[in-house]
Amino acid sequence: MAYTINVDDSLKTELTRYLQTDKNLDTRELLAAYIRVSQEHSKFKQEIEQISNKIPSC
């Protein structure tokens, strides 16, 4: 079964770093790429929160 997924350009750029774009992809490959991007985002969010916690509140 074929399907098309529409995403904004920034997410497309992030996902295609982990995908081969010259072939048809299966759901497992797409999910794995999405999980990798989600992990990066989660790590980045944690780092920002740690930095924010060190900034004195006014």
C-alpha positions in Angstrom: 0.0 0.0 0.0 1.4 3.4 -0.9 0.7 6.6 0.9 2.0 10.2 0.9 2.8 12.3 4.0 3.0 16.0 3.8 5.2 17.8 6.3 6.7 21.3 6.5 10.1 21.9 4.9 12.0 22.0 8.1 10.8 18.6 9.3 11.3 17.2 5.8 15.0 18.4 6.0 15.5 16.8 9.4 13.9 13.5 8.5 15.7 13.1 5.2 19.0 13.2 7.0 18.1 9.6 8.2 16.3 8.4 5.0 17.4 7.2 1.6 15.3 9.4 -0.7 16.1 7.5 -3.9 13.9 4.5 -3.1 10.4 3.7 -1.7 10.5 3.6 2.1 8.7 1.2 4.4 6.9 2.4 7.5 9.7 1.0 9.8 12.3 3.3 8.1 10.1 6.3 8.4 9.3 5.6 12.0 12.9 5.1 12.9 13.8 8.5 11.3 11.0 10.2 13.1 12.2 8.7 16.4 15.7 9.9 15.8 14.5 13.4 15.2 12.3 13.2 18.2 15.2 12.1 20.4 17.3 15.0 19.1 14.5 17.4 19.9 14.0 15.9 23.4 17.8 16.2 24.2 17.9 19.8 22.9 14.8 20.7 25.0 16.4 19.2 28.2 19.6 21.2 27.5 17.7 24.4 27.1 15.8 23.7 30.3 19.0 23.1 32.2 20.4 26.4 30.9 17.2 28.2 31.7 17.3 26.9 35.3 20.7 28.4 35.8 19.5 31.9 34.8 18.5 33.9 37.8 14.8 34.9 37.8 14.0 38.6 38.1 
